[in-house]
Amino acid sequence: MIYLDYAASSPMYPAVLDVMHAVSRDFYANPSSLYHIGYSARKLLHASRSDLADSIGAQADEIVFTSGGTEGNNLAIFGVLHASRQKKHFIVGCTEHHSVLSAARALERDGFSLTILPCDNEGLYSPDALRRAIRPDTALVSLHLANNETGVLQPIGEIGAITRERRIPLHCDAVTAYCHIPLDVRALKIDLLTVSAHKAGGPKGVGFLFSRNEIPVAPLFFGGLQERALRPGTENLPAIAGFAKVLSCVTLPAPCGVRDRLQAQLKQLFSACRVNGFDAPRLPHILSITLPNIPAERLLPLLSAAGIYASARSACAAGERSPSHVLTAMGLSPEDAGATLRFSSGFDNKLSDADTTSNAIDFAIHNGNCTPCLVT
């Protein structure tokens, strides 16, 4: 089996599984309890929070544990805008994750004013375009650090300088980027940052929102005082400790060998292919490639039958019949968007996986049910 869909979800590091098992067995008390074993659980929770904060240059009390990226994005966007008393305008990017775009549309229906920032053909947002889009009543800018379909990295350093100068909170969805490149929220002037564990070798169902102490955020849920009262409820300590363990397993930046090798081989095999975001900075583990006239929905089952697992787009949009909003925003036709594959590698992949995968694609196109229209 060759698994090349780490951007959808990754297997867990064995060491993470070991930590989760040990914490489930030995730290079962509620971290909010006042007796000794509760204190031990609370001490582990604080240590995990501190380690995860250090990984992005944050303070421990700026980390709010969540169930993952979708909750974190919703908490950041709804939380900042609902906490804003006067300003009712906000800006999000056109290629954002559905949890950002859907939240934005819901707020727009509730009377907030939304601007969708366009991208260029490489998938990059323009700092100048952002500057022009900002209004006196802009309360939030939400732009991802890296795109989950193409891996394109945004110029967040330049964008953060603009938003900080204007005193507008900047939220970044970093789910795809975290634990694949170094991150420093202070240097990038990011005010809120969303992270999820399961894209980085950790467990599903846990993530965190970095929320700078100076930024007012209204809660989505109500109950206890856990997580600064922004995420009440008993913390999932085994998952949180497992998440923190990921930090000792990863290498930063992530290796790019599998992506680069597969990219080179496919470009050699198919002269008409297009690497999406090729001229932009990209994450080292994601390859989005268009094979014109070869529908992904026909090619992927053939690869799956050969034991090779990849995707056509974001997992959260896999059931949609419409073309990828990311690729069409970058100028691809609906037909080319439907002929695009996403490969994302991880810690369990070898360079030889690129060879096997490119050979399987070549075989599927020539001998399967995909018409070879682009072979050199």
N, C-alpha and C positions, 0 to 999 in steps of 0.2 A: 504494500500500500504506500502511495505517495500522497501526503496531505499538503496541499498548497492553498489553504483557505484560512490562514491564521488571522487575517483581518476580519473574518466573520466570528471566529472563536478559536482559541488555541488549546491544545492539550495542556495539562498542568505539569509543572516540573515535579519530579518525584519527591524532592525535598519539601515542596509545598504540601503535598499530600501527607507526608510524614508529620509535619507541623500541625496540620488541621486535625489529624487523628489524635495526636498527643494533647492538643488543647481541648478537644471534645471530651477526652477522657479525664483530664486532670484539672481543667479550669471551667467546670460546669456551673459555678455559682454566678449569680447576676452581678455584673460589675458595679451596680448601684447599691448593693447590699453593704451593711455596716459591720459585718463580722469578718473574721480573718480571711476565710477563703474568698469572700467577695472582694476584699482588699487585694488579694493576689490576682484575681481576674482584672480588677481595675488597674493595677500596676502594669499588667501585660498590655491592656488596652492603651494606656498612656505611652508605653514604649513603642508600640506599633504605630501610633499616631505620630510620634516624634520622628521615627525613621522615615515614614512616608512624607512628612513635611520637609525633612532634610533633602529628600530626593528632588524637590522642585524649588528649593531655596525659600521655603515658607516657614512660619512659626507654627508650632504644634497646635495652638489654640485657633488657628485659621483653617483647620481641616475638619470638615463635616462628613462623617461616613454616610453613605447612601447605598441603595441597592444596585447602582450602576450608572451608566451614561445617560440613559433616558431620564431617570429621576433627577440626576444632577443637572442636566440641561434645563429641565422644567423648573427646578428650584431656583436656578440662577436667573432665568428669564422672567418667570412670573414673580419671583421674589423681589428682584430689583424694581420692576415696574410697579408692582403693587405697593412697594415702600415709597415710591416717588409721589409726592403730593401735588406737584405743579407740572412737571414735565411729562408729556404723554406720547412722545415720539421716540421710536427706536429703529435701529438699522440691523439687518441680518444679511448674510451673503446668500447668493443664489444657489450655491452648490453645497449648502449645509446639510447635515444629517436630518432625517425626517423629524426627529424629536425636537429639533430647533425650529424647522420650518412650520411644522404643525402647531407647535406652541405659539409661534408668531401669528399665524392665521387666526388662532383662537382669540388671542389678545386683540387683534384687529377687529374681530367681530364684536368684541366687548367695548369698542370705542377708542382704542389706542391707534395711533397713526404709525404705519409701517412703511419703511423704505427698504426695498430689496436691492442690495449692491450687486452690480453685474461683475462678471469676470472676463478675462481675455481668452484667446483660443488655447492658451496653455493652462487655463484654470486659475490664474492669479488675479487677486483683487488689487486694484490700484489705490495706493495711499492718497493720491491726488483726487480720485473719484470719491473716496471716503470723505476727504476734507470738504468737498463741494456738497456732499449729502448731509453733512451735519447741520442741524438747525439750533436756534436758541433753546428750543424745548426738547432737545435730544436727551433722553434719560439713560440709554444703553446702546452699546455696539456689541454684537455677537458674531464673531468670525472664527471659524475653526483654525487650529494650528496646522493641521494637515488633512487633506481630503481622504475619506475612507475608501473611495473607489480608485483613485488615481495615485494617491500618495503625494500629491503636490503640496509643497510646503509654502505657506503664505508669509509675506514680509511683515511678520507680527512685530518685530522690533520697530520698524517705521510707523506701523499703525498704532502701536502702544504709545509712541512719543506724541502722536497727534491727539489721541484720546486723553492722555494724562495732561497735556497742555490745556485742553478744553475742559478738564475736570469731568469727563464722562466715563463711567465705569466700562471697562472692556472685559467681556466674557469670551473665553476660548474653549471650544470643545477640543480636548487633547486626547480623547479616547484612543484614536489610531496611532498617535505619536508617542504616547507615554511608554517608557521602557524600551524605546527604539532609537531615540536621540536624546542627548542631554537637554534638560529644561531648567530655566531659572526665571521664575515669575517676577522677581525684582528687576533683573536686567531687562526683561522684555516689557516691563510695566503692565503686566496683566493683573487685573483686579479679581477676576473669578475664573477658575479653571476646572473643567470636568474631566474625571479619570474613571476608568473601569478596569477591573482586574483581569477579566477573562480574555482580553485581547493580548495579554502580556505573560501568559503562563500561570495565571492565578485562577481562583475559583469564579464561577458565575455567581451573580447575585450580590456583589459587593463592589463598591467604588468609593470615590470621595469627591467632594466639591471643595476646592480651595476658595475661600471667601475672605478677601483682605479685611482686616478688622475695621477699617474706616468706612466700609461700604454697607449701607443699610439694606437688609434683606428680610422680607416678610416670609413667614413659614407657609408651607403648603398643608402640613398636617399639624394637629394639635393633640397634646397629651402631657407627657412628662417633660423634664428639663434636659434630657440627654441631647448631646450634640448642639449645645448653645440654644436649645429649644427650637432649632430649625429642622431637626429630624427626630422627634420624640419616639421612644420605643427602645426596648432592650437591644443593645448592639450585638451583631452577629460575630462574636469574638473568634471562633475558629476560622471563619472566612477572613476576618480582618488580619489576624496573625499570619494566615497563609499568604495574604496579599503582601504583607510586609516582608515575608520570606523571599518573595520574588526578587526583591532588590539585590539580594546576595547571589542570585542565579544569573542575572542578565549581564550582557556585555554591551557597553555603550561606546559609539553607536553600534547598532545591530549590523551583522555582516551583510554585504550586498552581493556576495559572490553568486548565489543561486539566481537572484534576479538578473544580474548582468549577463550571466552565461545563457540563461533562457532567452533573454531579450536578443542577444547577438545571434543565437541559433535560429530563432524565428524570423529575424530580419534577413538572414541568409537564405532561408527556405522560401520565404514569401516576400517578394520584392514590393508588393503593394501594401504591405501591412503598415499600420501607424501605431507608434508608441505614444499614448496620450500623456501629455505633460512632459515630453522628452526634453524640451529646452528649458524647463523650470527646475528649481531644486525639488528633489523628491525624497521621500522616505526610502531607506535602503532595502526594504523587504517587499515592496509592492510594485507590480508590473500590470499596467492596464494596456492591452494591445488589441487593436481592431484588425480583423481579417476580413476584408470586404467580401460580401456575397457568401460568407460562411456563417449561417445563423448560429449563435451561441446555444440556443435551445436545442439544436440538433447535434452540435459537437460535444457539449458537456456530458450527455448520457453515454456517448461512445467512450469518452475518457473515463467516466465512472466505471464502465464495464471493464476497462483495463486496469482498474484500481488506482486511478489518478483523480484526485478531488480538487476542483477549483470552482470558481463562480463567475457569474456574468456581471454582478453588481453587488450592492450592499445587501446583506442578508435580510435586513428589515424591509427591503423592497422587493424581495425575491418573488412574491406572489403577484406583483403588479404586471399588467399587460402593456402599460404605456412605456415608452423608452426612458432610459435613465435621465433624470433631470440634470444630473451632473454633466453627462456627455453632451446633451443637446445644448446646455448653456455654454459649452466650450466650442460649439459650432458644428458638431457632428449631426448628420442627418439621422432621422429615426432608424433608417435601414442600417447605417454604420454603427449606431449605438446598439442595435440588436445583434451586431456581429462582433461584439467586444467581449473579451475574456479578462478576468482579474485573477492574477496569481499572487499569492502572498505567502512568503516563506517564514520559517521560524527555527527554533533551536533543534528540532529533530530532523531537519533536512540536510541532505548532502549535495555536493556539486553534481554528482551523478544523477540526481533527481531531475536536473534540468535536461540532461541528455535523454533520459527515458521519456520525459514529458514531450519534448520537441519531436522525438521519433514517433510517439503515439499520435500526436496531432497530425504529423505528415501522413502516417498510415491511415488514420481515420478519414482524412480528406480524400485520399486517393482510393481507398478500398472500402470505406464506410458509406454512409448515406448522405455525405456532404459533397456537393458539387465543387470540384477544384477549378475555380475561376481565376486564381491569382498566382498560380505556381510559375516560378521562373523557368 
